[in-house]
Structure formats: C-alpha cells, structure tokens
Amino acid sequence: MAGRPRLPIGTFGEITTREVAPRRFRASARLRDWDGRTRQVSATSESASAARSALKARIAERMRAGDTSGALTADSPFADLADAWLEDLRMDSDRSDGTKEVYERELRSLVQPTFQHFTVREVTVGRIERFLKEQRSRSYARAKHSRTILSMVLGFAVRREIIARNPVKETSRLKKPKQVPKALTPEQIELIRRAAAEWRTGPGVLGPRPDGQVRDIIEFMLGTATRIGEALAIRKCDVDVTSEIPTVTIAGTIVVRRDRGVVRQGWTKTGESRRVAIPAFVAEVLRRRLVLLAGLPEDHLVFFTRNGTPLTPNNVRRTFREMLASVGLDEAEISPHAFRRTGATLLANRLDIETAAEVLGHSTPATTRDHYVEPSHAVDAVSALVLQRLGPLEAPRRPRLH
C-alpha cells in the first residue's frame, strides 16, 4: 500500500483540531519545511477556528524566517520576489554595503513602480521590452540601470527554480549613445579658478564666508586626476610634501551609508591604493592644509567640515555648481569629474596612455582611453617628412650657356 504523497516544500497537510483544556484548542498539521523535512507544527488558542488561524500564521512566519524565497511560485506577487531578492542580496559578502544600498534604491525607484502589481509569471518579455523602451526615452542610464536590476531579480527567480528562464535576456540590446570624453580648456580652467576665488566674497553676502576648501579641492583634483570621493578621503598620513618629489597616497574614498552617515571607506573604487607624484601647485595647497592640521592625529582628514567630519561629495558638487553659475558656466555641463578627464587627456597626450591609467588607478588603459581621454585629431608632424619621400624627383639642372 502506497504511503501518503510527499507535500511540496512550503505547504502543509490537513489541519486537525482538538480541545486540550477547557476553552483551549490545539491545531496541528504536517509541514514540509524549507529544508525538505516534514515536521509536525501546532498552535493553541481559545477556539478551534482561532487555533487554525494561529497555526497558519505560524507556518507563514516559519517559511519567511527559514527561506524567504522558499514559498514563492510563478504566481507570487513580483513585490514578494523583489523582497526575497533583497534578503539574498544582504547576505552577499562579495558586494559592498554601498552597492547594496544603490541596488535597493534603484529597485524601489526604477522597477517596482511598474511591476509591483504583477505576478512573477506576468513579468514577460513583452512587458519588459515596453518598460525598457519607456525608460530609454528618458535616458540611456535609466534604462541600463533598470535592465540590470530587473535581470538580477529574475535571475534570482531562475536560480530558485521559480521560473525556467530569465525573460530580460530575451529583450532587445540597449544601444549606448556614443559619448566622446571632453577635457577642460585652459580658458575654462582659469574661469573656474576665478569663480572659486571670488565666490561669496562680495559685499552683502549673508552667512559664513567660504573657508577656501572647495578652491583647494579643485586644485588638488586638477593636479592628481582623482575621483571626488578619493580627494575628500585624503588624510594627513597620506601626504608627503617633504621629500624631493612630493607624493600623495590614494587609499580610500568617502561614502554615505544609510546606517552610519558619511564615513571614510578604507579602500578605493577599484580596491587598490596608489601613490602618485604631485605637481608644485598641489604640494603648496597641501602644505597650507597641513599647517591648519598641526597637532591633530595623523589619520585626520585634510578636507573636512567645520565640525571636523567628512565632507560629502554631493555637498561639494552643489557648491561647485553655484561657483560655476557665478561666472556663467552653469550650462556648460561641467562637474568635478571633468578635472579627472582633463588630467587623463594631458597625461595621455604628453606621456602615454599607460601612465595616464596608472595615475587614474585604472586596471587597464582601455578604460582610460575610452572614457577619460579626449581624442586628439592632430597627427604627428613627422609623418609629413616621411611622406615627402614619395614626392617627385627633382629634375637634373641643365648647364647654363654663356
């Protein structure tokens, strides 16, 4: 005689109830737990119906605690799948806290508004295709980020055997618009320097006067081609302006964490530190900053708020935009990252692309060339001397008759 059929994982059998004491009832059922084992679970209450309800609630809570995705099916709400993916993401030790926060924010803002009322099964290739085209009409970056997040969520569903395939992979490829890196011109750099020197220094300015830090940050980024978060993370101990060749060690970045606020992270975007030689104008800026830091700990930040806390990249960017507006550069689409592209372009053109990549902290020169160096359309003049060899031969001179 065949035994009872095995329950699917996340389901329970018939609920039985019995009175175990006056006005006290116990409801019991067999549960196929998330680990594959079948267990007897129970709950008690003042009536049979209340005991059954309590048991169902206990089972639901048990499945959520044991494995968030265990009870999910293709007919589950997409929002439940998204929550399960987030739980799985939080346990991923290979991703930084900052990356996890970005993914969650983009899931909530980009993907959930469109798909939260669908089941997992209803998130089809066609619906995703239309969604991505709508996002692309707003911007390529928005569509790219939406596609990435949605693919990760549905890839998680495939790995949990909730669906058989990832429909995102069958949508049309997003074509990236061609963007040519643009370096600042010498005229723009001088305008920016003037804006930094004159910003909020005129008569009638309300509030505290600038302390010159943003001006110094601009000079530092121009002379080191660092990311803004790396520049703000420089400490006293990272600076050496006493050696014959002054240097600075780039070994961290400033990040904003939901649970800790603004903090210095002890590694860069690529995870690698680097020590770069600095030009004289940057060394002079750092010497002035070090005078202000006399007596403070070696791990104190070189750039900091009035309270001694880290400056946030967004606040520096906002101040920078206000400075640009004061000299009519607010519509030029210039950000602090332009200093990095400008440094990369100068290094690549005057030295070579490999040196530029090392200074910028890129693992391969291709990243530097494709995204940071403004192409030069000038051809080496020596080519004209070489091609001259293909010119017509001079005719032999005839003797002059007298």
Helices and strands as residue ranges (DSSP letters): E 16-21, E 24-32, E 38-45, H 48-66, H 78-90, H 97-106, I 107-111, H 112-115, H 125-138, H 140-159, G 167-170, H 186-198, H 213-224, H 228-232, G 236-238, E 239-240, E 247-250, E 253-257, E 261-265, E 274-277, H 280-292, H 313-326, H 337-350, H 353-360, H 365-371, H 382-387, G 388-390
